Amino acid sequence: MGFWDNFPGMNAALMATFGEAVTYTSKDGQAKEIRAFVAFGEDLSSDRAMREVAAEALIEVLEADISEPSYQDQVRIGEEEFTVVRRKKSPGVWKLEIRRDLRPTFRRG
């Protein structure tokens, strides 16, 4: 048994110890509370004409918790709702790029 054979157990232990509680909602509407490593972007995305368009973050979740994440699934971190825009698979872990729109909406109630 080598180092790589222990990797899933190490990932689970690290996630349980250092992960942050988030709520992951798939496109079919099923919400699930899981643990994730969360890294918020340093700056807000911006365009030359418009500043502060979106907040971005990268999260890592265990494949055991989310077997197949999809584009436009929702992730709630605290009170903020993010949308999955990209995903990348690593052994036992999904790395998800998430984004939250910051543009003002002018909806009438």
C-alpha positions as a Markdown table, in Angstrom:
| # | Residue | x | y | z |
|---|---|---|---|---|
| 1 | Met | 0.0 | 0.0 | 0.0 |
| 2 | Gly | 1.6 | 3.3 | -1.1 |
| 3 | Phe | 1.0 | 7.0 | -0.5 |
| 4 | Trp | -1.6 | 7.3 | -3.3 |
| 5 | Asp | -3.7 | 4.5 | -1.8 |
| 6 | Asn | -4.1 | 6.6 | 1.4 |
| 7 | Phe | -5.1 | 9.8 | -0.5 |
| 8 | Pro | -9.0 | 9.4 | -0.3 |
| 9 | Gly | -8.8 | 9.0 | 3.5 |
| 10 | Met | -6.4 | 11.9 | 3.8 |
| 11 | Asn | -8.7 | 14.1 | 1.7 |
| 12 | Ala | -11.7 | 13.2 | 3.8 |
| 13 | Ala | -9.9 | 13.9 | 7.1 |
| 14 | Leu | -8.5 | 17.2 | 5.9 |
| 15 | Met | -11.9 | 18.3 | 4.6 |
| 16 | Ala | -13.6 | 17.3 | 7.9 |
| 17 | Thr | -11.0 | 19.3 | 9.8 |
| 18 | Phe | -10.4 | 22.4 | 7.7 |
| 19 | Gly | -13.4 | 22.5 | 5.3 |
| 20 | Glu | -16.1 | 25.1 | 5.4 |
| 21 | Ala | -19.8 | 24.2 | 5.4 |
| 22 | Val | -21.5 | 25.1 | 2.1 |
| 23 | Thr | -24.9 | 24.1 | 0.6 |
| 24 | Tyr | -24.7 | 22.6 | -2.8 |
| 25 | Thr | -27.8 | 22.6 | -5.0 |
| 26 | Ser | -27.9 | 20.6 | -8.2 |
| 27 | Lys | -29.9 | 21.6 | -11.2 |
| 28 | Asp | -32.6 | 19.2 | -10.2 |
| 29 | Gly | -33.2 | 21.2 | -7.0 |
| 30 | Gln | -31.7 | 18.8 | -4.5 |
| 31 | Ala | -29.8 | 20.7 | -1.8 |
| 32 | Lys | -27.0 | 19.0 | 0.2 |
| 33 | Glu | -24.9 | 20.5 | 3.0 |
| 34 | Ile | -21.2 | 19.5 | 2.4 |
| 35 | Arg | -17.8 | 20.6 | 3.5 |
| 36 | Ala | -15.5 | 22.4 | 1.0 |
| 37 | Phe | -12.2 | 24.2 | 0.8 |
| 38 | Val | -13.1 | 27.8 | -0.3 |
| 39 | Ala | -10.7 | 30.3 | -1.8 |
| 40 | Phe | -12.2 | 33.7 | -2.8 |
| 41 | Gly | -10.7 | 35.6 | -5.7 |
| 42 | Glu | -8.4 | 38.5 | -4.9 |
| 43 | Asp | -10.3 | 41.0 | -6.9 |
| 44 | Leu | -13.7 | 41.3 | -8.5 |
| 45 | Ser | -13.9 | 40.7 | -12.2 |
| 46 | Ser | -14.1 | 43.9 | -14.1 |
| 47 | Asp | -14.5 | 45.2 | -17.6 |
| 48 | Arg | -13.2 | 48.5 | -19.0 |
| 49 | Ala | -16.7 | 49.9 | -19.1 |
| 50 | Met | -18.1 | 48.3 | -16.0 |
| 51 | Arg | -16.5 | 47.6 | -12.6 |
| 52 | Glu | -17.5 | 45.1 | -10.0 |
| 53 | Val | -19.4 | 42.8 | -12.3 |
| 54 | Ala | -18.9 | 39.5 | -10.5 |
| 55 | Ala | -17.4 | 37.9 | -7.4 |
| 56 | Glu | -15.4 | 34.7 | -8.0 |
| 57 | Ala | -14.3 | 31.9 | -5.8 |
| 58 | Leu | -12.8 | 28.4 | -6.2 |
| 59 | Ile | -14.0 | 25.5 | -4.1 |
| 60 | Glu | -12.8 | 22.0 | -3.8 |
| 61 | Val | -15.3 | 19.3 | -2.9 |
| 62 | Leu | -14.9 | 15.6 | -2.4 |
| 63 | Glu | -16.1 | 13.3 | -5.2 |
| 64 | Ala | -17.8 | 11.2 | -2.5 |
| 65 | Asp | -20.0 | 14.2 | -1.7 |
| 66 | Ile | -20.7 | 15.4 | -5.2 |
| 67 | Ser | -20.2 | 12.7 | -7.8 |
| 68 | Glu | -21.0 | 14.8 | -10.9 |
| 69 | Pro | -21.2 | 18.5 | -10.5 |
| 70 | Ser | -22.8 | 20.4 | -13.4 |
| 71 | Tyr | -22.6 | 23.8 | -15.0 |
| 72 | Gln | -25.0 | 26.2 | -13.3 |
| 73 | Asp | -25.4 | 24.2 | -10.1 |
| 74 | Gln | -25.7 | 26.6 | -7.1 |
| 75 | Val | -23.4 | 26.9 | -4.1 |
| 76 | Arg | -24.4 | 28.9 | -1.0 |
| 77 | Ile | -21.6 | 30.1 | 1.2 |
| 78 | Gly | -23.0 | 31.8 | 4.2 |
| 79 | Glu | -25.6 | 34.2 | 2.8 |
| 80 | Glu | -24.1 | 34.4 | -0.7 |
| 81 | Glu | -25.3 | 32.4 | -3.7 |
| 82 | Phe | -22.8 | 31.4 | -6.4 |
| 83 | Thr | -23.2 | 29.5 | -9.7 |
| 84 | Val | -20.8 | 26.8 | -11.0 |
| 85 | Val | -19.1 | 28.1 | -14.2 |
| 86 | Arg | -16.3 | 25.6 | -14.6 |
| 87 | Arg | -15.2 | 22.2 | -13.1 |
| 88 | Lys | -12.0 | 20.2 | -13.1 |
| 89 | Lys | -11.5 | 16.7 | -11.8 |
| 90 | Ser | -8.6 | 15.6 | -9.7 |
| 91 | Pro | -8.2 | 12.2 | -7.9 |
| 92 | Gly | -11.1 | 12.1 | -5.5 |
| 93 | Val | -11.8 | 15.9 | -5.7 |
| 94 | Trp | -13.7 | 18.3 | -7.9 |
| 95 | Lys | -12.3 | 21.8 | -8.3 |
| 96 | Leu | -15.2 | 24.2 | -9.1 |
| 97 | Glu | -14.9 | 27.7 | -10.2 |
| 98 | Ile | -18.0 | 29.6 | -9.0 |
| 99 | Arg | -19.2 | 33.1 | -9.7 |
| 100 | Arg | -21.8 | 35.5 | -8.1 |
| 101 | Asp | -23.3 | 38.3 | -10.2 |
| 102 | Leu | -22.9 | 41.7 | -8.6 |
| 103 | Arg | -24.8 | 43.8 | -11.1 |
| 104 | Pro | -27.7 | 45.6 | -9.6 |
| 105 | Thr | -31.2 | 44.5 | -10.5 |
| 106 | Phe | -34.0 | 47.0 | -10.7 |
| 107 | Arg | -37.0 | 44.8 | -10.2 |
| 108 | Arg | -40.3 | 46.1 | -9.0 |
| 109 | Gly | -41.8 | 44.2 | -6.1 |
